Structure formats: structure tokens, C-alpha cells
Amino acid sequence: MSYIKILNKTEKARIEEQLDKQFGIKTIPGMIIMRGEERLFLFSGNLNENEIDKLEKCTFIERMGVYFAKLVDGKIRLSIEGSQILKEQITKNIFELNSSQAEEWMKGRELPIKTGVNGFLIMKHKEDFLGTGKASDEKIGNFIPKNRRLKERQQ
């Protein structure tokens, strides 16, 4: 039983098409490997598809490559690493944070900001890409994992 799926050219092209539509990203460097129904990993190592298939028959592969995105209701939500790896290509749906907003964001807090957009936004502070938020009418939802959040300062 296969736990990971290497996307073929057509499937990869669909992901690239959606990324272009959402964020202006044209190409993904390397293979896209899917784990489960939604988690996407970027793999640019030396193994080819046949070698990966052979390896998977011998042992359980938890993950290959870098987790870079998640499929959510037909849209793509980039991870922090995904936004950083692909930052040179991102041209759309970027939300610029000021310093205090960036600190709140990295603490895992939602931002009470009306953006006029409903959907995923790439969060950016100066030159740093900080992952993806989901804008709705009243706020930008945060997806920073708890173990990666900025800790509160003790007074």
C-alpha cells in the first residue's frame, strides 16, 4: 500500500496552475509528493520515481522533502517554508505587515484587519515571508503551528 504519491506531470501542472492563479507562482522546482489527501511536499533530491517506489516497498516513508503546502477546498495554503522557498515568484495576494503586526502574527494571533479579500494571503514583513493567512470579512486567520510560535516575553 502506497502512503505517498508522486504527482505526475498533469497533476503537477494543475498545482502550478492553481499557485499561479492564487499567488503568481509559475513553476515548482522538483517533484511534488503528496502525503494523504492534502499535504504537499517539495522534493529535489537525487532519487527518481522508480527508486522512491522501491524504497517505499522496503520501508515506511513518513515524508520526503519539505512540507510546502496544503490543499484546502480546491485552494492551496503555503506553509512558512513554502512561502520562503517560492518567495521570488510570489507576485499576488501579498499582505505587508508592520512590525507590531508581524510580532502578533508570529505569536499565532489572528489579526483583526479588514482586507477586502476573502481567501489566502501571503504574509510578509519587510523581506521576510511568514506563511499564509486566511482573510475573511473581519480578520486574517493564522496557521502558525503552536510549536513554532513566538513566545511571550516575561516581565
HELIX and SHEET records of a PDB file:
HELIX    1   1 LYS A    9  PHE A   23  1                                  15    
HELIX    2   2 GLU A   49  CYS A   58  1                                  10    
HELIX    3   3 ILE A   80  ILE A   85  1                                   6    
HELIX    4   4 SER A   99  MET A  106  1                                   8    
HELIX    5   5 LYS A  146  ARG A  148  5                                   3    
SHEET    1   A 5 ILE A   4  ILE A   6  0                                        
SHEET    2   A 5 MET A  31  ARG A  35 -1                                        
SHEET    3   A 5 ARG A  39  PHE A  43 -1                                        
SHEET    4   A 5 VAL A  66  VAL A  72 -1                                        
SHEET    5   A 5 LYS A  75  LEU A  78 -1                                        
SHEET    1   B 4 ILE A  94  GLU A  96  0                                        
SHEET    2   B 4 GLY A 119  HIS A 125  1                                        
SHEET    3   B 4 ASP A 128  ALA A 135 -1                                        
SHEET    4   B 4 ILE A 140  GLY A 141 -1                                        
END                                                                             
